[in-house]
Amino acid sequence: MSGTHTRWASPGTTVLAPKGRLALRVRPGQRITVTDLEGQQVMDFIAAMVADPDERLSAMFTRVSSGRWDLQQGHTIYSDKCRPMLKVVHDDNGIHNMTGGYCTRYSNAFRYAVQDTWGCLDNLAGDWAELGLDVTKINPDQCISLFMNILHHPDGRMEIVEPTTKPGDSIVFEVLDELYLGFSNCPEEHNPCNAFNPTTMSVTVEQA
């Protein structure tokens, strides 16, 4: 199963290897299931409208629409023009990072003093290039990190801790518009984001 800028995603399941990626073009009436196959793994994803790829998913406007910092079953994900893109119709875990952002070789060099590491931005840029889209238009607010566990402490500190997902936990989205989707099976191994051990995940496309 694959998606390109000229072909719609067909029903089926793709298993993403650790640090892998997937690009899709989807339409209303389809459902997207992201499954953590081994547990404690994060999947970053971005989205844009097919009709206007400059209209992108917005974590900020999605937070404002729900009045919450998190993403829950029943919530809708909105674009930066406040149009609905995806709806969460099922969620086994309920813990996701909605602050925006993704790991990059630059953030790893700054935070962990490691050089030339592969990050989610590299994967997402690969997705966008595969879809024929402008990779320079990817921005941190466009990204939601599924199953990423960030604690917000009363004193204002944020802390990345290990995900709480178990093997087989999934989140299911209903597609509400024609969308480009980019997925990155998060390669981060320098903090507890993936319990220091990136593992496999799957993405399933179904007709509703």
C-alpha positions in Angstrom: 0.0 0.0 0.0 1.4 3.4 -0.9 0.4 6.9 -1.6 1.7 9.4 -4.1 0.6 12.8 -5.3 -1.2 11.0 -8.2 -2.8 8.0 -6.5 -5.2 7.6 -3.6 -4.3 5.2 -0.8 -5.8 1.7 -1.2 -7.2 -0.3 1.8 -4.5 -2.3 3.5 -1.9 -2.3 6.2 1.7 -1.1 6.1 4.2 -2.1 8.8 6.7 0.6 9.5 10.2 -0.6 10.5 11.8 1.2 13.4 12.7 4.7 12.2 10.6 4.2 9.0 8.1 6.5 7.3 4.9 6.4 5.2 3.3 8.9 2.8 -0.4 8.7 1.9 -3.1 10.6 0.0 -6.5 9.9 1.5 -10.1 11.0 1.1 -13.3 11.3 3.1 -14.9 8.0 3.9 -11.6 6.3 4.8 -10.3 5.5 8.2 -6.7 5.5 9.3 -5.6 3.2 12.2 -2.1 3.7 13.7 -1.1 0.7 15.9 1.8 0.4 18.3 2.8 -3.2 17.6 5.3 -3.7 20.4 4.4 -0.9 22.9 6.0 2.3 24.0 6.6 3.8 20.5 5.7 7.2 19.2 4.4 8.1 15.7 4.7 11.7 14.5 2.4 12.7 11.7 1.6 15.8 9.6 -1.3 16.6 7.3 -2.2 19.1 4.5 -5.2 19.7 2.3 -5.0 18.2 -1.2 -6.9 21.2 -2.6 -4.4 23.6 -1.0 -1.2 22.0 0.5 -0.4 25.4 2.1 -3.4 24.7 4.4 -1.9 22.5 7.0 -2.8 20.7 10.2 -2.5 23.0 13.2 -1.9 21.5 16.7 -2.6 25.0 18.1 -6.0 25.5 16.5 -6.9 21.9 17.4 -6.0 22.6 21.1 -8.1 25.8 21.0 -11.1 24.0 19.5 -11.2 21.4 22.2 -10.0 23.6 25.1 -7.5 20.9 26.1 -3.8 20.2 25.8 -4.4 16.6 24.9 -6.1 14.7 22.1 -9.0 12.4 23.1 -11.6 10.1 21.4 -14.2 12.3 19.8 -11.9 15.2 19.2 -11.5 16.8 15.7 -8.2 17.8 14.3 -8.3 21.2 12.5 -6.2 23.0 9.9 -4.6 26.4 10.3 -7.7 27.8 8.6 -9.9 26.1 11.2 -11.3 23.5 8.9 -11.9 19.9 10.1 -9.4 17.4 8.7 -9.6 14.2 10.9 -11.8 13.0 13.7 -10.6 10.6 16.5 -13.2 7.7 16.5 -11.3 5.3 18.7 -8.3 5.6 21.0 -6.9 2.8 23.3 -4.3 5.0 25.0 -5.4 8.7 25.1 -1.9 10.1 25.6 -0.5 12.2 22.8 1.7 15.3 22.4 -0.3 18.2 21.1 2.4 20.9 21.7 3.7 20.5 18.1 7.3 19.8 17.1 9.3 16.8 16.0 12.8 15.5 16.7 15.6 16.8 14.3 19.3 16.4 13.9 19.6 20.0 15.1 17.6 19.5 18.3 19.5 16.4 19.1 22.8 18.2 18.6 21.7 21.0 20.8 20.1 18.9 23.6 22.2 15.8 23.6 25.5 16.8 21.9 25.1 14.1 19.3 25.8 14.8 15.6 24.1 13.8 12.4 21.2 11.8 13.9 18.2 10.8 11.8 15.0 12.6 13.1 11.3 12.7 12.4 11.8 15.9 10.3 14.0 13.8 7.9 11.2 11.2 7.6 8.5 13.8 7.2 10.5 15.6 4.5 10.9 12.3 2.7 7.1 11.8 2.9 6.4 15.3 1.5 9.0 14.8 -1.3 7.4 11.5 -2.2 4.0 13.3 -2.4 5.4 16.0 -4.6 5.1 18.7 -2.0 7.3 21.5 -0.9 9.4 20.2 2.1 10.3 23.7 3.1 6.7 24.3 4.1 6.7 21.7 6.9 6.5 23.5 10.3 6.4 22.3 13.9 2.7 23.3 14.5 1.7 20.9 11.7 2.8 17.9 13.7 1.1 15.7 16.3 3.1 13.1 18.2 0.8 10.1 18.7 1.4 8.2 22.0 4.1 10.6 23.1 4.0 11.1 26.9 5.0 14.6 28.1 4.3 15.6 31.7 3.3 19.2 32.4 4.4 20.0 35.9 2.7 22.6 38.1 6.0 24.7 38.2 5.8 25.0 34.4 8.4 22.3 33.5 7.8 19.9 30.7 9.2 16.4 31.0 9.4 13.6 28.3 8.7 10.2 29.9 8.2 6.8 28.5 4.9 6.1 26.6 2.3 4.0 28.3 1.1 2.1 25.3 0.9 -1.6 25.3 1.4 -3.9 22.3 -1.6 -3.6 20.0 -2.8 -0.2 21.3 -4.2 1.9 18.4 -5.8 5.2 17.5 -8.3 5.4 14.6 -9.1 8.6 12.6 -12.0 9.3 10.3 -10.8 11.3 7.3 -13.0 14.4 6.8 -11.4 15.9 3.7 -9.0 15.0 0.9 -5.6 15.0 2.7 -1.9 14.4 2.3 -0.6 12.5 5.3 3.0 12.0 6.3 4.0 9.5 9.1 7.3 9.1 10.9 7.9 6.1 13.1 9.9 8.2 15.6 13.6 7.4 15.5 14.5 9.2 18.8 16.7 7.2 21.1 18.3 9.9 23.2 15.4 10.5 25.6 12.6 8.3 27.0 10.2 9.2 24.0 10.4 5.6 22.7 11.7 4.0 25.9 15.1 4.5 24.3 14.3 1.7 21.8 12.5 2.5 18.6 10.2 -0.4 17.4 7.7 -1.2 14.7 4.3 0.4 14.1 1.6 -0.1 11.5 -0.8 2.1 9.6 -4.0 0.7 8.2 -6.3 2.3 5.6 -9.9 1.2 5.6 -13.1 2.2 3.9 -15.6 3.4 6.6 
